[in-house]
Amino acid sequence: MPVIIGLLAKALGGFSYEHVFQVFLYGTIIYFLACYLFLRVWLNSAMVAMAGILLAVKWQMCHTGVYPFVFTYGSTTVMRYPFDIFFLLMVLWHLRTGRKIFLVSAGVLCGAAIFYITSEGIYLSAAYCAYLLIHYFLSQRRALHLDLRKSLIAMAGYVMSVPAVALSLLYLTTGRHITEVSFWRNTGEFISYFLSGYGT
């Protein structure tokens, strides 16, 4: 997250509090627009989509965790998990069209999410793997004539796209340090703190 936010801030004119705030502000606007698009395409109702957005804004931006100001902490904004709504759009479009490009795009988004914030990316990747498994087994039931071997190879390819993208992005930013044990210990440090009760 710091890498991406820093690059976007520099693109707006340089790394400063003002530009980082602008990145969060614009990112939040884009996220909720994408959320509206997702709800509109999924539910086919502008009114229901608008109600969903108002509820999402209330839940995300009007709770005690954002005190004293909604953008005080990046981890309390939608900028913590900006890839999830686009992932859901890809899954929805795959369900509607059956086109494999949407499955590939969902995997790429999962890999980017792991690079962005490891824990959030892992959750998204778990959802992706669950979707692939469900889709695979339902497809087998619907069309028993499908080639089992080819289907499994394709599934493995989709799953492997996630770590491939994540590792590629990590390598672009860290270089050879990606092979060092200390890098991976530091990467998972906060997750281990959280799992051991640090979050409470």
Secondary structure, DSSP 8 states (H G I E B T S, - for coil): -HHHHHHHHHHTTSSSHHHHHHHHHHHHHHHHHHHHHHHHHHH--HHHHHHHHHHHHHHHHSSGGGTT-TTS-GGGSGGGSTHHHHHHHHHHHHHHH--HHHHHHHHHHHHHHHHH-HHHHHHHHHHHHHHHHHHHHHHHHH-TTS-HHHHHHHHHHHHHHHHHHHHHHHHHHHGGGGGSHHHHHHHTHHHHHIIIIIT-
